[in-house]
């Protein structure tokens, strides 16, 4: 069960975090939130797909790790077998927090109910003996800042995709070497035909707003779908 607290030395002086990869540490998920600002970094490893949230009436982006609920094909023998992780995964068990008023500086919160909270003196320290953030926490804080900034900016990106009708539904039948099949439904991707048909002025507008690069990175990332299937086949899972 989640238990969010504002991170501070007075209450979390001895806090330690498990940094290994594994389902026991919360990594057993088939996808993670991704923000457009990190598409270029993620596109070398993961397929980036879009999903529409009917409740919010908006799109979000996902970095795909597997084909079934709870499946993460990047977990290999206690390590994450990729050059990078989505920021939303990399910062766990920490998260962005704000004052109750909704105004003021971003805070670093920690989920004390997360499985990465270490017990028995194991794990990486968050504060040193003098109460200063360790290099580990400094890196986490930097990533949280980048994630928060990227999430805030993502609304304009998805609004632009909707404005020019650049997103289309996507489904895919995945056939494994074993003969087993998985059907991917409920996802969306960039409509390359409509993108190619945009007028030069619209393309210039998208470029000026910083949207064109993540659009192309999302398209390029789809080459990783085949790699993900090969990872699945190496596992021998049906």
Secondary structure, DSSP 8 states (H G I E B T S, - for coil): ---EEE--HHHHTT-EE----SGGGTT--SEEEE-GGGHHHHTTTSEEEEEEETTTTEEEEEEE--SSTT--TTEETTEE-SS---HHHHTTTEEEE--TTS-SS-EEEEETTSTTB--TT-SEESB-TTS-B-HHHHHHHHHHHHHHHHHHHHHHHHHHHHHTT-EEEEEEEEE-TTS-EEEEEEEEEE-HHHHHTS-HHHHHHHHHTTHHHHHHHHHHHTTHHHHHHHHHHHHT--
